[in-house]
Amino acid sequence: MVQVCLNGPRGAAEGTAVPLTPRAMADSAAEAVAAGATDVHVHPKTPCGQDSLSPRVIAATLDAIRARVPVPVGVTTGAWAEPDAAARLARVRSWTVLPDHASVNWHEPGAEEVAAALLDLGVGVEAGIWSGTDAAERFAVSPLGPKVLRVLAEVTDTDAATAEESARALLSDLGPAHGRPVLLHGEDGGAWPVLRLAGRLGLATRVGLEDTLVLPDGQRALSNAQLVAEALVEYGWAQRSS
């Protein structure tokens, strides 16, 4: 599985390739799926480009993307979109159009409550376990662990020279991860080394303009589709499918 992460918290300052409107996100998702992505992760945005958990913003984004792609579509519930834990929970409970899954960062305040609310709504939970936090420890004792859709093991080490070592340490901290599938990914300078490691370990992974703005050779990526196409080569998909 290669998930495309369309935009993340990035904004207009990081280039026109980053999709910020529902239409742009839908176009980018369609191109990425055509290039080989099998799942979509997106950060719905307000008209001014800020991440939002508003039911209207969520609905507009999901409707636009689902009109273009046949694969599952997930959204963020990151605390930066709504810092107050109680308000964030209320936002999630107010959604009128539901994603197929939503990521919940386990180190953030209110994570268990948000995850429980999503599960009650029938939405799959991607448990975000970030390196450099106590998320793995919290997740190990969570009663919700066996119920999540998958674990997003996110390596926050952006140094290309050490990201793989950090990824292996994070996987060790995760242990059996309640038997749930693990999607391993990195960010910025660590994105490509961690993606290659995921390929060698046979783990799911993701790529997109949320995680990196550049191709493996360091050139600026022109689109999410270009990143997906490169990722399938780096991941070893061609060798696996031959």
C-alpha positions as CSV (number, residue, x, y, z in Angstrom):
1,M,0.0,0.0,0.0
2,V,1.3,3.4,-0.9
3,Q,-0.8,6.3,0.5
4,V,-0.6,9.8,-1.0
5,C,-0.5,12.6,1.5
6,L,-1.7,15.5,-0.6
7,N,-0.8,18.7,1.3
8,G,-0.5,18.4,5.1
9,P,-0.3,21.7,7.0
10,R,1.7,23.3,4.1
11,G,0.4,26.5,2.6
12,A,0.7,28.7,-0.5
13,A,4.2,29.8,0.5
14,E,5.5,26.3,-0.2
15,G,4.6,26.4,-3.9
16,T,1.7,26.1,-6.3
17,A,2.0,22.3,-6.5
18,V,0.5,22.1,-3.0
19,P,-3.3,21.7,-3.4
20,L,-5.2,24.0,-1.1
21,T,-8.8,24.1,-2.5
22,P,-11.3,21.2,-2.8
23,R,-11.0,21.2,-6.6
24,A,-7.2,21.3,-6.5
25,M,-7.1,18.5,-3.9
26,A,-9.5,16.4,-6.1
27,D,-7.4,16.9,-9.2
28,S,-4.2,16.1,-7.3
29,A,-5.7,13.0,-5.8
30,A,-7.0,11.7,-9.1
31,E,-3.5,12.2,-10.7
32,A,-1.8,10.5,-7.7
33,V,-4.2,7.5,-7.9
34,A,-3.6,7.2,-11.6
35,A,0.1,7.1,-10.8
36,G,-0.4,4.2,-8.4
37,A,-1.5,5.5,-5.0
38,T,-4.1,3.2,-3.3
39,D,-5.2,5.5,-0.5
40,V,-5.5,9.3,0.1
41,H,-4.7,11.4,3.2
42,V,-5.7,15.0,3.0
43,H,-5.8,18.1,5.2
44,P,-9.0,20.0,4.4
45,K,-8.4,23.8,4.3
46,T,-10.4,27.0,4.8
47,P,-10.4,29.5,2.0
48,C,-7.4,31.2,3.6
49,G,-5.5,28.0,3.5
50,Q,-5.6,26.9,7.2
51,D,-6.2,23.3,8.2
52,S,-9.8,22.9,9.5
53,L,-12.0,20.3,11.1
54,S,-15.2,22.3,10.3
55,P,-17.9,20.0,9.0
56,R,-18.5,22.2,6.0
57,V,-14.9,22.2,5.1
58,I,-14.6,18.4,5.6
59,A,-17.7,17.8,3.5
60,A,-16.6,19.9,0.6
61,T,-13.2,18.3,0.5
62,L,-14.4,14.7,0.8
63,D,-17.2,15.2,-1.8
64,A,-14.8,16.7,-4.3
65,I,-12.2,14.0,-3.9
66,R,-14.6,11.1,-3.9
67,A,-16.1,12.4,-7.2
68,R,-12.7,11.7,-8.7
69,V,-11.2,8.6,-7.1
70,P,-12.4,5.2,-6.1
71,V,-10.0,4.6,-3.2
72,P,-10.4,5.3,0.6
73,V,-10.0,8.9,1.6
74,G,-8.8,10.0,5.1
75,V,-8.4,13.3,6.9
76,T,-6.3,14.7,9.8
77,T,-7.5,15.5,13.3
78,G,-4.3,17.2,14.2
79,A,-4.4,19.4,17.3
80,W,-3.0,22.4,15.2
81,A,-6.3,22.5,13.4
82,E,-8.2,22.9,16.7
83,P,-5.9,23.2,19.7
84,D,-8.6,22.9,22.4
85,A,-9.2,19.2,23.0
86,A,-12.9,19.5,23.9
87,A,-13.6,21.7,20.8
88,R,-11.7,19.2,18.6
89,L,-13.8,16.4,19.9
90,A,-17.0,18.4,19.3
91,R,-15.9,19.2,15.7
92,V,-15.4,15.5,14.9
93,R,-18.8,14.6,16.4
94,S,-20.4,17.3,14.2
95,W,-19.1,15.9,10.9
96,T,-22.0,15.3,8.4
97,V,-19.9,13.7,5.7
98,L,-17.6,11.1,7.1
99,P,-14.1,10.1,5.8
100,D,-13.1,6.5,5.4
101,H,-10.5,7.0,8.0
102,A,-8.9,9.8,10.1
103,S,-5.4,10.1,11.7
104,V,-5.2,10.7,15.4
105,N,-1.9,11.7,16.8
106,W,-1.6,9.6,20.0
107,H,0.7,12.1,21.8
108,E,-1.8,14.9,21.6
109,P,-4.2,15.8,24.4
110,G,-7.6,14.2,23.9
111,A,-6.4,11.6,21.4
112,E,-8.2,8.6,23.1
113,E,-11.5,10.6,23.1
114,V,-11.2,11.6,19.5
115,A,-10.3,8.1,18.4
116,A,-13.3,6.7,20.4
117,A,-15.6,9.2,18.8
118,L,-14.4,8.3,15.3
119,L,-14.9,4.6,16.0
120,D,-18.4,5.3,17.3
121,L,-19.1,7.0,14.0
122,G,-17.8,4.0,12.0
123,V,-14.7,5.9,10.8
124,G,-11.4,4.0,10.7
125,V,-8.6,5.3,12.9
126,E,-5.0,5.7,11.9
127,A,-3.1,5.9,15.1
128,G,-0.3,8.4,14.6
129,I,2.7,7.4,16.6
130,W,5.5,10.0,16.3
131,S,9.1,9.4,17.1
132,G,10.4,11.7,19.8
133,T,7.1,11.5,21.8
134,D,5.6,9.1,24.3
135,A,2.9,8.0,21.8
136,A,4.2,4.4,21.5
137,E,4.1,4.0,25.2
138,R,0.6,5.4,25.4
139,F,-0.6,3.3,22.5
140,A,0.8,0.1,24.0
141,V,-1.6,0.3,26.9
142,S,-4.6,1.8,25.1
143,P,-7.8,-0.3,25.1
144,L,-8.5,1.2,21.6
145,G,-5.3,-0.2,20.1
146,P,-6.8,-3.4,18.8
147,K,-9.6,-1.5,17.2
148,V,-7.6,0.9,15.0
149,L,-7.4,0.5,11.3
150,R,-3.6,0.9,11.2
151,V,-0.7,2.5,12.9
152,L,1.0,5.5,11.2
153,A,4.6,5.3,12.4
154,E,5.9,8.8,11.7
155,V,9.6,9.4,11.9
156,T,10.2,13.0,12.8
157,D,14.0,12.8,12.3
158,T,14.5,14.9,9.1
159,D,18.2,14.1,8.8
160,A,18.7,11.7,5.9
161,A,21.8,10.2,7.5
162,T,20.0,9.1,10.7
163,A,16.3,8.8,9.7
164,E,16.6,5.0,9.0
165,E,18.1,4.4,12.5
166,S,15.3,6.5,14.0
167,A,12.7,4.5,12.1
168,R,14.1,1.2,13.4
169,A,14.0,2.6,16.9
170,L,10.4,3.7,16.5
171,L,9.4,0.3,15.2
172,S,11.1,-1.3,18.2
173,D,9.3,1.0,20.6
174,L,6.0,0.1,18.9
175,G,6.5,-3.6,19.4
176,P,3.6,-5.8,18.3
177,A,1.4,-2.6,17.9
178,H,-1.7,-4.6,19.0
179,G,-1.3,-6.7,15.9
180,R,-2.4,-3.8,13.7
181,P,-0.9,-3.1,10.2
182,V,1.9,-0.5,10.3
183,L,2.4,2.3,7.7
184,L,5.9,3.7,8.1
185,H,6.9,7.1,6.7
186,G,9.3,9.9,7.2
187,E,9.3,13.6,6.5
188,D,11.4,16.2,4.7
189,G,15.0,14.9,4.6
190,G,14.0,11.6,6.2
191,A,11.1,10.9,3.8
192,W,13.0,8.9,1.1
193,P,15.3,6.9,3.4
194,V,12.3,5.8,5.5
195,L,10.2,5.0,2.5
196,R,13.0,2.7,1.2
197,L,13.2,1.0,4.6
198,A,9.4,0.4,4.5
199,G,9.9,-1.2,1.1
200,R,12.6,-3.5,2.4
201,L,10.5,-4.4,5.4
202,G,7.4,-5.0,3.4
203,L,5.5,-2.3,5.3
204,A,2.9,0.1,3.9
205,T,4.1,3.6,3.4
206,R,3.1,7.0,2.1
207,V,4.5,9.9,0.1
208,G,3.2,13.3,-1.0
209,L,3.8,17.0,-0.7
210,E,2.9,16.8,3.0
211,D,6.0,14.7,3.7
212,T,8.4,16.0,1.1
213,L,8.7,18.7,-1.5
214,V,11.5,17.1,-3.4
215,L,12.3,14.0,-5.5
216,P,14.9,11.4,-4.5
217,D,17.5,13.3,-6.5
218,G,16.7,16.6,-4.7
219,Q,14.9,18.3,-7.5
220,R,11.6,20.1,-6.6
221,A,8.6,17.8,-7.1
222,L,6.0,19.1,-9.6
223,S,3.1,17.2,-8.2
224,N,1.9,14.5,-5.9
225,A,1.6,12.2,-8.9
226,Q,5.3,12.6,-9.6
227,L,6.2,11.8,-6.0
228,V,4.0,8.7,-6.1
229,A,5.6,7.5,-9.4
230,E,9.1,7.9,-7.9
231,A,8.0,6.3,-4.6
232,L,6.9,3.1,-6.4
233,V,10.4,2.8,-7.9
234,E,12.1,3.6,-4.6
235,Y,9.8,1.3,-2.6
236,G,10.6,-1.6,-5.0
237,W,7.1,-2.0,-6.3
238,A,8.4,-3.0,-9.8
239,Q,10.6,-5.8,-8.4
240,R,7.7,-7.0,-6.1
241,S,5.2,-7.1,-9.0
242,S,7.5,-8.8,-11.6
